[in-house]
Amino acid sequence: MGKTLLEFQSTKGDVLPAHKFSTHDVVVLKPNKADLGSPALGQGVVYRLKDSSITVAFDDIPEEGLNGPLRLEKVANEITYRRMKDALIQLSKGVQKGPAADLIPVLFGERPPTISKKEATFRPFNPNLDHSQKDAISKALSSKNVFLLHGPPGTGKTTAVVEIILQEVKRGSKILACAASNIAVDNIVERLVPHRVKLVRLGHPARLLPQVLDSALDAQVLRGDNSSLANDIRKEMKALNGKLLKTRDKNTRRDIQRELRALSKEERKRQQLAVTDVIKNAHVVLTTLTGAFSRKLHNSSFDLVIIDEAAQALEVACWIALLKGSRCVLAGDHLQLPPTIQSVEAEKKGLGRTLFERLAELYGDEVTAMLTVQYRMNELIMNWSSKELYNSKIEAHASVAGHMLFDLEDVKKSTSTEPTLLLVDIAGCDMEEKKDEEESTMNEGEAEVAIAHAKRLVNDGVRASDIGIITPYAAQVVLLKILRSNEDKIKDVEISTVDGFQGREKEAIIISMVRSNSKKEVGFLSDQRRMNVAVTRARRQCCLICDTDTVSSDEFLERLVQYFEENGEYLSASEYCNE
């Protein structure tokens, strides 16, 4: 790619301290002691993350200053903010014309949503849709302006989104399909490709999954007619340049230069036409929400805008895409974690509330359908969140309702692999929480118990890569990673914050709740959405490690502990202490 990769390690030890860097983040490199406003040694993009290092891709390698201690600073992505601000300005002027003119008043509650009287019937492309998916898709196809597809954990939300896209293409609609993250967009692209839909994926090739690169705009432009014409023009220009070097005659030189200027203009026009051609011929254009602001889409409008993971997207970002269409379908779950808002002030003024949540409150069942069959969890894991958050409406598909850890190949039945729910209580085991330098909470005793349980599972045949350890606190993640680095057999166990694991699943999940104190403070553990995400990542076993005395001071968490006690195995953490 013509970029230089530099790998940075911590000066203080093996495992990096808690940080918020993720791949594709824009970062600047500075000497460690430099002031906040001081110039950077270089700017790059995070290329790879490991427990002990961060690799950054730089366009130009910094000339000097690399010998002393350095620091990396995350830079707010200017383009993203500019695009969101531009969308807001556009909205605030009052959009009287354009594709979304009739949609906007509905999304702000000034005009009621409309649904066609006759419910749409359709022949599914996917023969395996369940009754709740069919019902939701039918409602989506009948909606005239807005529809919310509510997809609780494991209910096949993206499967329904893909079917809606295929049905709309069949009707002749032109669709803009978006999500907040690149990975979520690529996921839709991957599932559409086998159906041979005319689609194009906009976005920087370095940020796309390798398997969708064929669908990328750049790849399709190169295959187009206008692109090969542009290529021919470049060849002609090369020949003329050669001629120019050999010519002494002034008039001839002037003629050649004039011709070169005309050809250069034509080549640029052809390149733009090649891009326009691809977008015009595609039935589905896929991009991230901020990517929808791309100059390449400036004059495009769509019959339908679909936003997946809409409950994880800022409302402002959604508007970038929504302004390009006359109808929208938003898919998500507002009972899982919302997007992270860094500014407390912005959160107070409403930026923390997503459009999905706002519309769910505004119109409720009138524009919403909830998927109710889940394909991930043993029903004992599912029942807690179904009852607590989804009015007991979720059912487990027969293929997963009774599946256990010991049903997996090579896993033996033991006291560790048999329970679906396991509560490990650290109360009375002298495992108090502590704070790290960043004021994040951690609990060493609990971390050791989590690692000990992971080792028991691996010893009984569970693959390390099928196990995840998740915790709400960043300091606990670092501590767990340090402990894991000493144990070779569990090096493939994934360790993450709850927020970092949203949208994912593992056969066994170990949750370390961390809080253990005499004041019985639980902090942000009491956020129901975070615990909902934590528990529902597990397919066959969920192990909850906590101080029942501390967490039971919160009513919601007390019910969670009670559910595990009544429906699972109870162990004291002391049983893991000598491992």
ZAPAKOL-800321 format. One line per field, with one value per residue (C-alpha): x, y, z; residue number from 1. Coordinates in nm, 4 decimals, always signed. Example, Ala and Ser with C-alpha at 12.3 -4.5 7.8 and 13.67 -1.06 7.14 Angstrom:
<rs>
c1 = [+1.2300_+1.3670]
c2 = [-0.4500_-0.1060]
c3 = [+0.7800_+0.7140]
torba = [1_2]
</rs>
This chain:
<rs>
c1 = [+0.0000_+0.3088_+0.2730_+0.5236_+0.4175_+0.5564_+0.4888_+0.4670_+0.5035_+0.4482_+0.7491_+0.6026_+0.5591_+0.4137_+0.0416_-0.0734_-0.2717_-0.6465_-0.7050_-0.9770_-0.7847_-0.9407_-0.8346_-0.8844_-0.8578_-0.6654_-0.3771_-0.0894_+0.2531_+0.4248_+0.7204_+0.5863_+0.6698_+0.5309_+0.2578_-0.0980_-0.0855_+0.2640_+0.3199_+0.3052_+0.5946_+0.3501_-0.0093_-0.1268_-0.4022_-0.4144_-0.3439_-0.3256_-0.3898_-0.2346_-0.2374_+0.1198_+0.1493_-0.0215_+0.0858_+0.0252_+0.0428_+0.2123_+0.2220_+0.5577_+0.7916_+0.8851_+1.2434_+1.3497_+1.2276_+1.1705_+1.4484_+1.2815_+0.9525_+0.6525_+0.2789_-0.0092_-0.3123_-0.6433_-0.7612_-1.1274_-1.2057_-1.2607_-1.4434_-1.7030_-1.7816_-1.7956_-2.0384_-2.2672_-2.2625_-2.3433_-2.6392_-2.7659_-2.7322_-2.9228_-3.1989_-3.2196_-3.2811_-3.6033_-3.5911_-3.8810_-3.7772_-3.5585_-3.6241_-3.6810_-3.9153_-4.2201_-4.0300_-3.8833_-4.2141_-4.3006_-3.9671_-4.0205_-4.3756_-4.5404_-4.7255_-4.8437_-4.6762_-4.8768_-4.8996_-5.0722_-5.4138_-5.3365_-5.0541_-4.7820_-4.7466_-4.4163_-4.2377_-3.9295_-3.5847_-3.4744_-3.6795_-3.5787_-3.7465_-3.9473_-4.2997_-4.1832_-3.9336_-4.2005_-4.4433_-4.1840_-4.0777_-4.4377_-4.4938_-4.1745_-4.2881_-4.6265_-4.4835_-4.5037_-4.2494_-4.0952_-4.0632_-3.8674_-3.7407_-3.6734_-3.4227_-3.3415_-3.0148_-2.9748_-3.3067_-3.1641_-3.2084_-2.9583_-3.1248_-3.4512_-3.2742_-3.1238_-3.4681_-3.6237_-3.3497_-3.4049_-3.7840_-3.7455_-3.5013_-3.7570_-4.0117_-3.7708_-3.6617_-3.3221_-3.1832_-2.9240_-2.8195_-2.6094_-2.4824_-2.2641_-1.9685_-1.7802_-1.8049_-2.1866_-2.2057_-1.9679_-2.1804_-2.4809_-2.2679_-2.1462_-2.4997_-2.6290_-2.3497_-2.4782_-2.8127_-2.6362_-2.7928_-2.6439_-2.4733_-2.1815_-1.9946_-1.8589_-1.5666_-1.1896_-1.0609_-0.8281_-1.1321_-1.3289_-1.3209_-1.1060_-1.4022_-1.6132_-1.3417_-1.4837_-1.8044_-1.6150_-1.6666_-1.2966_-1.2963_-1.6169_-1.4994_-1.1909_-1.4124_-1.6358_-1.6357_-1.5671_-1.2693_-1.1151_-1.1787_-0.9989_-0.7187_-0.6925_-0.6793_-0.3930_-0.2000_-0.2578_-0.1360_+0.1774_+0.2561_+0.1965_+0.4228_+0.6969_+0.6406_+0.6521_+0.9972_+1.1359_+0.9727_+1.1707_+0.9155_+0.7228_+0.3931_+0.3889_+0.4668_+0.1784_-0.0608_+0.0499_+0.0059_-0.3420_-0.4302_-0.2888_-0.5025_-0.8161_-0.7306_-0.6635_-1.0060_-1.1676_-0.9852_-1.1128_-1.4647_-1.4434_-1.3225_-1.6167_-1.8566_-1.7165_-1.8027_-2.1461_-2.2172_-2.1473_-2.3651_-2.6443_-2.6575_-2.6510_-2.9829_-2.8250_-2.5595_-2.3951_-2.1878_-2.1361_-2.3639_-2.0932_-1.9882_-2.3359_-2.2189_-1.9652_-1.9412_-2.0071_-2.3655_-2.4359_-2.7040_-2.8366_-3.1705_-3.3171_-3.6602_-3.5584_-3.2894_-3.2174_-3.0070_-2.8885_-2.7657_-2.9653_-2.9835_-2.6020_-2.5873_-2.6032_-2.9235_-2.7193_-2.5261_-2.8538_-2.9711_-2.6752_-2.8341_-3.2021_-3.1898_-3.1358_-3.4558_-3.8335_-3.8828_-3.6768_-3.6407_-3.4363_-3.3210_-3.1795_-3.2436_-3.2706_-3.2512_-2.8861_-2.6031_-2.6413_-2.3489_-2.0796_-2.1060_-1.7807_-1.9310_-2.1456_-2.3035_-2.3997_-2.5508_-2.7618_-2.8898_-3.0160_-2.7335_-2.7282_-3.0795_-3.0886_-3.3417_-3.4506_-3.5337_-3.7048_-3.9285_-4.0051_-4.1351_-4.3132_-4.5035_-4.4584_-4.6268_-4.7792_-4.4475_-4.2573_-4.2332_-4.0214_-3.8458_-3.9238_-3.7364_-3.3717_-3.1038_-2.8156_-2.8870_-2.9908_-3.3361_-3.2166_-2.9795_-3.2488_-3.5353_-3.3806_-3.3483_-3.6775_-3.8646_-3.6648_-3.6538_-3.8749_-4.2076_-4.1403_-4.1995_-3.8763_-3.8718_-3.5690_-3.5522_-3.5573_-3.2007_-3.0598_-3.3182_-3.1443_-2.7888_-2.5134_-2.1364_-2.0753_-2.2649_-1.9691_-1.7206_-1.4443_-1.5942_-1.6458_-1.9340_-1.8064_-1.9086_-1.7624_-1.9282_-2.2646_-2.4291_-2.5877_-2.5923_-2.3209_-2.3007_-1.9601_-1.9945_-1.6918_-1.8814_-1.6847_-1.3725_-1.1815_-1.1728_-1.2221_-1.2248_-0.9433_-0.8972_-0.6205_-0.4424_-0.7204_-0.9844_-1.1222_-1.2229_-1.0620_-1.0749_-0.7723_-0.9408_-1.2287_-0.9908_-0.8090_-1.1407_-1.2426_-0.9103_-0.9382_-1.2860_-1.1631_-0.8785_-1.1238_-1.3314_-1.0252_-0.9056_-1.2471_-1.2111_-1.3754_-1.1729_-1.0137_-1.1429_-1.5003_-1.4683_-1.5059_-1.4371_-1.6194_-1.6318_-1.7744_-1.4428_-1.1394_-0.8909_-1.0250_-0.9696_-0.6014_-0.5645_-0.7280_-0.4993_-0.1913_-0.3073_-0.3851_-0.0349_+0.1083_-0.1138_-0.0380_-0.3411_-0.5900_-0.4123_-0.7036_-0.9686_-1.1082_-1.1116_-1.3037_-1.5284_-1.9007_-1.9304_-1.6580_-1.8400_-2.1804_-2.3041_-2.0808_-2.1248_-1.9233_-2.0154_-1.9181_-1.9151_-1.7595_-1.8756_-1.6595_-1.8728_-1.5803_-1.7705_-1.7147_-1.7204_-1.8639_-2.0745_-2.2452_-2.1884_-2.2478_-2.1721_-2.2743_-2.3401_-2.6988_-2.7381_-2.9843_-2.8724_-2.5102_-2.6072_-2.8493_-2.5626_-2.3275_-2.5545_-2.6875_-2.3406_-2.3431_-2.4688_-2.4343_-2.2961_-2.3021_-2.0864_-2.1484_-1.8749_-1.9810_-2.0060_-2.3742_-2.3773_-2.2622_-2.4600_-2.7858_-2.8131_-2.9519_-3.3006_-3.2360_-2.9072_-3.0653_-3.3204_-3.0350_-2.8496_-3.1734_-3.2443_-2.8964_-2.9388_-3.2778_-3.1935_-2.8229_-2.5374_-2.4043_-2.0352_-1.8266_-1.5158_-1.3134_-1.3489_-1.1240_-0.8672_-0.5935_-0.5825]
c2 = [+0.0000_+0.2217_+0.2969_+0.2498_+0.0363_+0.1218_-0.0978_+0.0653_-0.1162_-0.0040_+0.1278_-0.0145_-0.3833_-0.6441_-0.5692_-0.2239_-0.0224_+0.0283_+0.2296_+0.3207_+0.2714_+0.0538_-0.0330_+0.2457_+0.5201_+0.8300_+0.8955_+1.1428_+1.0545_+1.2916_+1.2819_+1.1663_+1.4929_+1.7222_+1.9744_+1.9129_+2.1697_+2.0839_+1.9728_+1.6004_+1.3898_+1.2254_+1.1198_+0.7695_+0.5111_+0.2230_-0.0882_-0.3697_-0.4111_-0.6722_-0.7011_-0.5740_-0.3441_-0.1051_-0.0946_+0.2299_+0.2886_+0.6187_+0.7774_+0.9367_+0.7992_+1.0630_+1.1833_+1.2153_+1.1975_+0.8198_+0.7445_+0.8644_+0.7641_+0.8464_+0.8837_+0.8212_+1.0502_+0.9622_+1.2413_+1.3113_+1.2180_+1.5673_+1.4413_+1.2539_+1.5592_+1.7897_+1.5580_+1.5298_+1.9054_+1.9619_+1.7214_+1.9140_+2.2479_+2.1066_+1.9838_+2.3058_+2.5098_+2.3143_+2.0730_+2.1725_+1.9714_+1.6714_+1.3013_+1.3236_+1.6259_+1.4164_+1.1816_+1.4485_+1.5664_+1.2027_+1.1453_+1.4574_+1.3667_+1.6443_+1.4085_+1.0529_+0.7571_+0.5754_+0.2052_+0.0593_-0.0879_-0.4197_-0.6074_-0.6964_-1.0614_-1.1953_-1.5137_-1.5425_-1.5744_-1.7363_-2.0543_-2.0678_-1.7512_-1.7961_-1.6611_-1.3437_-1.2610_-1.3099_-1.0918_-0.8139_-0.8241_-0.8042_-0.4991_-0.3372_-0.3833_-0.2285_+0.0810_+0.4037_+0.6098_+0.4583_+0.1104_-0.0159_-0.3728_-0.4553_-0.7406_-0.8703_-1.0688_-1.3663_-1.3205_-1.2962_-0.9228_-0.9018_-1.2057_-1.0078_-0.6939_-0.8911_-1.0358_-0.6853_-0.5635_-0.8575_-0.8072_-0.4341_-0.4962_-0.7343_-0.4494_-0.2272_-0.0053_+0.1618_+0.1137_+0.2791_+0.0326_+0.1660_+0.0925_+0.2814_+0.0404_-0.0953_-0.4515_-0.4357_-0.3036_-0.5746_-0.8365_-0.7318_-0.7214_-1.0772_-1.2055_-1.0273_-1.1397_-1.4999_-1.3555_-1.1790_-0.8443_-0.5445_-0.3782_-0.1500_-0.0996_+0.2532_+0.3049_+0.3044_-0.0398_-0.0601_-0.0610_-0.3325_-0.7068_-0.8799_-1.0957_-0.7936_-0.6107_-0.7408_-0.5479_-0.2275_+0.0796_+0.0979_-0.2618_-0.2107_+0.1189_-0.0558_-0.3124_-0.0503_+0.0766_+0.4391_+0.3302_+0.1458_+0.4537_+0.6631_+0.4096_+0.4473_+0.8245_+0.7886_+0.5772_+0.8451_+1.1129_+0.9122_+0.8890_+1.2650_+1.3429_+1.1404_+1.3351_+1.6642_+1.5862_+1.5287_+1.8299_+2.1500_+2.3403_+2.5972_+2.5730_+2.1947_+2.2038_+2.4443_+2.2162_+1.9097_+2.0937_+2.2049_+1.8475_+1.7188_+1.9659_+1.8552_+1.4878_+1.5413_+1.7035_+1.4159_+1.1580_+1.3202_+1.3283_+0.9602_+0.8652_+1.0512_+0.8912_+0.5491_+0.6153_+0.7554_+0.4529_+0.2035_+0.3895_+0.4471_+0.0796_-0.0565_-0.1510_-0.1420_+0.1047_+0.0082_+0.2370_+0.3489_+0.6324_+0.8971_+0.7438_+0.8312_+1.1939_+1.1012_+1.3386_+1.0350_+1.0217_+1.3952_+1.3760_+1.0306_+0.9713_+0.6410_+0.4801_+0.3261_+0.3887_+0.0921_+0.1410_-0.1704_-0.1432_+0.1803_+0.1673_+0.1934_+0.4975_+0.8657_+1.0251_+1.2944_+1.0274_+0.8617_+1.1873_+1.1857_+0.8810_+0.9620_+1.2888_+1.0821_+0.8768_+0.8952_+0.5818_+0.4241_+0.1009_+0.1112_-0.2184_-0.2444_-0.3035_-0.0033_-0.2391_-0.3131_-0.0590_+0.2816_+0.4607_+0.5954_+0.9707_+1.1311_+1.4695_+1.4827_+1.8075_+1.6579_+1.3577_+1.5857_+1.7753_+1.4594_+1.3356_+1.0118_+0.9211_+0.7384_+0.7975_+0.4341_+0.4828_+0.8158_+0.6710_+0.3601_+0.5894_+0.8219_+0.5620_+0.2274_-0.0792_+0.1240_+0.1208_-0.1579_-0.5355_-0.7383_-1.0592_-1.3234_-1.6439_-1.6546_-1.8866_-1.8406_-1.9202_-2.2206_-2.1215_-2.0943_-1.8143_-1.6533_-1.6627_-1.4089_-1.1327_-1.2294_-1.1811_-0.8828_-0.6762_-0.8229_-0.8943_-1.2712_-1.2719_-1.4406_-1.8132_-2.0338_-2.2106_-2.5915_-2.6147_-2.4208_-2.4477_-2.7382_-2.7238_-2.7706_-2.7216_-3.0972_-3.1489_-2.9880_-3.2216_-3.3495_-3.1810_-3.4136_-3.3950_-3.2640_-3.0416_-2.7501_-2.8186_-2.9453_-2.6264_-2.3810_-2.1124_-2.0877_-1.8314_-1.7995_-1.5900_-1.4013_-1.2734_-1.3523_-1.4539_-1.1320_-1.0160_-0.6400_-0.4132_-0.1604_+0.1420_+0.1801_+0.5088_+0.6007_+0.5501_+0.2397_-0.0434_-0.3868_-0.6964_-0.9274_-1.2156_-1.2157_-1.2045_-1.5133_-1.6989_-1.6102_-1.7404_-2.0551_-2.1309_-2.0781_-2.3252_-2.5840_-2.5561_-2.5926_-2.8948_-3.0523_-3.0093_-2.6705_-2.4848_-2.1683_-1.9677_-2.0670_-1.8887_-1.5179_-1.3323_-1.0009_-0.7304_-0.3791_-0.2266_-0.1460_-0.1952_-0.5478_-0.6263_-0.5301_-0.7382_-1.0423_-1.0081_-0.9997_-1.3209_-1.4829_-1.4041_-1.6476_-1.9359_-2.0769_-2.3056_-2.0175_-1.7669_-1.7852_-1.6999_-1.3605_-1.0882_-0.7663_-0.5044_-0.5729_-0.2748_-0.4161_-0.7489_-0.6224_-0.8079_-1.1114_-1.4514_-1.7398_-2.0917_-2.0030_-1.6562_-1.5702_-1.2359_-1.0649_-0.8004_-0.6597_-0.4568_-0.5666_-0.3033_-0.2390_+0.0550_-0.1777_+0.0623_-0.0929_+0.2028_+0.1524_-0.2201_-0.1114_-0.0172_-0.2856_-0.2621_-0.3463_-0.6584_-0.7576_-0.7515_-0.9349_-1.2313_-1.2728_-1.3200_-1.6806_-1.9743_-2.2776_-2.1552_-1.8273_-1.8033_-1.4977_-1.4056_-1.1452_-1.0426_-1.1217_-0.8995_-0.5923_-0.6362_-0.7347_-0.3778_-0.2975_-0.4384_-0.5225_-0.7017_-0.8759_-1.0319_-1.1417_-1.3094_-1.4710_-1.6053_-1.7656_-1.9132_-2.0634_-2.1939_-2.2731_-2.4006_-2.1987_-2.2114_-2.0134_-1.8533_-2.0296_-2.3494_-2.1970_-2.0491_-2.3093_-2.3371]
c3 = [+0.0000_-0.0009_+0.3697_+0.6535_+0.9501_+1.2944_+1.5981_+1.9429_+2.2747_+2.6333_+2.8258_+3.1474_+3.0822_+2.8501_+2.8305_+2.7202_+2.9754_+2.9211_+2.6031_+2.3576_+2.0328_+1.7651_+1.4101_+1.1514_+1.4184_+1.3080_+1.5514_+1.5889_+1.7255_+1.9711_+2.2090_+2.5471_+2.7257_+2.4530_+2.5432_+2.4280_+2.1487_+2.0270_+1.6661_+1.5926_+1.4597_+1.2200_+1.1595_+1.0757_+1.1020_+1.3533_+1.1469_+1.4036_+1.7779_+2.0054_+2.3858_+2.3981_+2.0951_+1.8536_+1.4873_+1.2984_+0.9215_+0.8315_+0.4842_+0.5642_+0.8259_+1.0873_+1.0275_+1.3909_+1.7480_+1.7438_+1.9937_+2.3168_+2.4820_+2.2617_+2.2988_+2.0586_+2.0647_+1.9040_+1.6738_+1.6246_+1.2662_+1.1222_+0.8135_+1.0211_+1.2329_+0.9327_+0.7546_+1.0580_+1.1030_+0.7348_+0.7610_+1.0650_+0.8873_+0.5900_+0.8233_+1.0210_+0.7058_+0.6582_+0.3651_+0.1389_-0.1625_-0.2293_-0.1773_+0.2013_+0.2024_+0.3001_+0.5325_+0.7636_+0.9192_+0.9997_+1.1734_+1.3839_+1.4817_+1.2800_+1.0469_+1.1226_+0.9505_+0.6829_+0.6122_+0.3072_+0.3901_+0.2251_+0.3964_+0.1474_+0.0509_-0.0781_-0.1849_+0.0388_-0.1179_+0.2077_+0.2701_+0.6381_+0.7663_+1.0873_+1.1461_+1.3243_+1.0464_+0.7770_+0.9691_+1.0152_+0.6487_+0.5342_+0.7592_+0.6299_+0.2692_+0.3548_+0.5243_+0.3241_+0.5149_+0.8284_+0.9777_+1.2824_+1.2844_+1.6500_+1.6708_+2.0217_+2.0644_+1.8294_+1.6476_+1.2940_+1.2417_+0.9546_+0.7898_+0.7855_+0.6587_+0.3674_+0.2765_+0.2813_+0.0435_-0.1948_-0.1953_-0.2607_-0.5475_-0.6979_-0.6816_-0.8732_-0.5818_-0.5638_-0.2137_+0.0064_+0.2791_+0.5665_+0.9163_+1.1620_+1.1296_+0.8285_+0.9562_+0.9741_+0.6158_+0.4910_+0.6642_+0.4505_+0.1325_+0.1969_+0.2348_-0.0761_-0.3110_-0.3605_-0.4817_-0.7721_-0.6913_-0.8739_-0.5803_-0.5037_-0.1776_-0.1258_+0.1101_+0.1480_+0.0358_+0.3405_+0.5681_+0.3888_+0.4534_+0.1867_+0.0782_-0.0274_-0.2236_-0.5509_-0.4805_-0.3986_-0.6152_-0.7157_-0.8420_-1.0419_-1.1916_-1.3277_-1.4993_-1.6668_-2.0290_-1.9416_-1.7369_-2.0312_-2.2486_-1.9857_-2.0035_-2.3829_-2.3405_-2.0903_-2.3440_-2.6081_-2.3663_-2.2957_-2.6651_-2.7107_-2.4142_-2.5813_-2.9034_-2.7102_-2.5715_-2.9225_-3.0935_-3.1382_-3.3497_-3.1408_-3.3265_-3.3199_-2.9460_-2.8860_-3.0800_-2.8833_-2.5515_-2.6523_-2.7448_-2.4131_-2.2181_-2.4021_-2.3497_-1.9792_-1.9431_-2.1329_-1.9175_-1.5960_-1.7390_-1.8353_-1.4871_-1.3286_-1.5760_-1.4862_-1.1197_-1.2066_-1.4296_-1.1526_-0.9018_-1.1539_-1.2547_-0.8993_-0.7393_-0.3943_-0.2768_+0.0530_+0.2751_+0.6334_+0.7470_+0.7166_+0.3831_+0.2514_+0.2391_-0.0283_-0.3260_-0.5444_-0.4139_-0.4336_-0.6975_-0.6125_-0.4488_-0.3315_-0.2966_+0.0348_+0.2953_+0.5259_+0.8378_+1.0208_+1.3828_+1.3992_+1.7802_+1.7884_+1.5606_+1.6504_+1.5233_+1.3463_+1.1524_+1.0461_+0.8873_+0.6455_+0.4796_+0.5470_+0.3514_+0.0354_+0.0456_+0.0695_+0.2869_+0.5608_+0.7531_+1.0737_+1.2266_+1.5773_+1.9457_+2.1778_+2.4781_+2.3989_+2.4274_+2.2577_+2.0859_+2.3193_+2.3772_+2.4961_+2.5882_+2.9030_+2.7846_+2.4473_+2.6245_+2.8476_+2.5456_+2.3781_+2.1552_+2.3567_+2.2485_+1.9171_+1.6412_+1.6768_+2.0451_+1.9791_+1.7074_+1.9144_+2.1887_+1.9460_+1.7413_+1.9223_+1.7722_+1.4918_+1.3010_+1.4833_+1.4578_+1.6986_+1.5986_+1.8603_+1.7670_+1.8705_+1.7263_+1.9715_+2.3355_+2.5380_+2.6641_+3.0250_+2.9193_+2.7033_+2.9556_+3.1917_+2.9292_+2.7626_+3.0878_+3.2138_+2.8944_+2.6195_+2.7987_+2.7882_+2.4112_+2.2982_+2.2217_+2.1553_+1.8187_+1.8602_+1.7257_+2.0240_+2.3048_+2.4792_+2.3472_+2.6079_+2.6220_+2.6443_+2.3133_+2.1348_+1.9693_+2.2027_+2.5119_+2.8053_+3.0500_+3.3831_+3.6747_+3.4731_+3.1361_+3.2601_+3.3936_+3.1490_+3.4175_+3.6799_+3.9603_+4.1283_+4.4441_+4.5766_+4.8849_+5.2000_+5.0039_+5.0767_+4.7121_+4.7372_+4.4301_+4.3687_+4.1419_+3.8814_+3.7950_+3.5513_+3.8230_+3.6486_+3.8845_+3.8978_+4.1164_+4.1237_+4.3048_+4.0591_+3.7605_+3.8942_+3.9354_+3.5750_+3.4391_+3.6567_+3.5177_+3.1588_+3.2288_+3.3660_+3.0479_+2.8223_+3.0239_+2.9601_+2.5846_+2.5129_+2.2482_+2.3943_+2.0954_+2.1925_+2.5285_+2.5978_+2.9238_+2.9399_+3.2035_+3.2192_+3.3365_+3.1189_+3.4079_+3.4623_+3.0915_+3.1269_+3.4435_+3.2773_+2.9737_+3.1996_+3.3703_+3.0337_+2.9031_+3.1630_+3.0501_+2.7074_+2.6777_+2.7131_+2.4860_+2.2369_+2.4987_+2.3968_+2.6634_+2.6133_+2.7688_+2.7354_+2.5002_+2.2759_+2.2438_+2.1282_+1.8195_+1.8901_+2.0568_+2.2090_+2.3211_+2.6792_+2.8328_+3.1682_+3.3117_+3.5718_+3.7457_+3.9520_+4.2151_+4.5745_+4.8487_+5.1936_+5.0677_+4.8184_+4.5261_+4.1842_+3.9526_+3.5925_+3.6407_+3.7037_+3.3339_+3.2230_+2.8602_+2.9480_+3.1468_+2.8703_+2.6199_+2.8596_+2.9343_+2.5785_+2.4221_+2.5520_+2.3468_+2.5781_+2.9109_+3.1005_+3.4127_+3.6327_+3.8817_+4.1355_+4.4980_+4.5593_+4.8728_+4.6781_+4.3549_+4.5280_+4.6588_+4.3115_+4.2423_+3.8774_+3.9576_+4.2555_+4.0185_+3.7887_+4.0783_+4.1949_+3.8443_+3.8302_+4.1811_+4.0975_+3.7485_+3.7669_+3.9796_+4.2742_+4.3714_+4.6146_+4.4643_+4.7353_+4.5291_+4.2614_+4.4971_+4.4751_+4.0951]
torba = [1_2_3_4_5_6_7_8_9_10_11_12_13_14_15_16_17_18_19_20_21_22_23_24_25_26_27_28_29_30_31_32_33_34_35_36_37_38_39_40_41_42_43_44_45_46_47_48_49_50_51_52_53_54_55_56_57_58_59_60_61_62_63_64_65_66_67_68_69_70_71_72_73_74_75_76_77_78_79_80_81_82_83_84_85_86_87_88_89_90_91_92_93_94_95_96_97_98_99_100_101_102_103_104_105_106_107_108_109_110_111_112_113_114_115_116_117_118_119_120_121_122_123_124_125_126_127_128_129_130_131_132_133_134_135_136_137_138_139_140_141_142_143_144_145_146_147_148_149_150_151_152_153_154_155_156_157_158_159_160_161_162_163_164_165_166_167_168_169_170_171_172_173_174_175_176_177_178_179_180_181_182_183_184_185_186_187_188_189_190_191_192_193_194_195_196_197_198_199_200_201_202_203_204_205_206_207_208_209_210_211_212_213_214_215_216_217_218_219_220_221_222_223_224_225_226_227_228_229_230_231_232_233_234_235_236_237_238_239_240_241_242_243_244_245_246_247_248_249_250_251_252_253_254_255_256_257_258_259_260_261_262_263_264_265_266_267_268_269_270_271_272_273_274_275_276_277_278_279_280_281_282_283_284_285_286_287_288_289_290_291_292_293_294_295_296_297_298_299_300_301_302_303_304_305_306_307_308_309_310_311_312_313_314_315_316_317_318_319_320_321_322_323_324_325_326_327_328_329_330_331_332_333_334_335_336_337_338_339_340_341_342_343_344_345_346_347_348_349_350_351_352_353_354_355_356_357_358_359_360_361_362_363_364_365_366_367_368_369_370_371_372_373_374_375_376_377_378_379_380_381_382_383_384_385_386_387_388_389_390_391_392_393_394_395_396_397_398_399_400_401_402_403_404_405_406_407_408_409_410_411_412_413_414_415_416_417_418_419_420_421_422_423_424_425_426_427_428_429_430_431_432_433_434_435_436_437_438_439_440_441_442_443_444_445_446_447_448_449_450_451_452_453_454_455_456_457_458_459_460_461_462_463_464_465_466_467_468_469_470_471_472_473_474_475_476_477_478_479_480_481_482_483_484_485_486_487_488_489_490_491_492_493_494_495_496_497_498_499_500_501_502_503_504_505_506_507_508_509_510_511_512_513_514_515_516_517_518_519_520_521_522_523_524_525_526_527_528_529_530_531_532_533_534_535_536_537_538_539_540_541_542_543_544_545_546_547_548_549_550_551_552_553_554_555_556_557_558_559_560_561_562_563_564_565_566_567_568_569_570_571_572_573_574_575_576_577_578_579]
</rs>
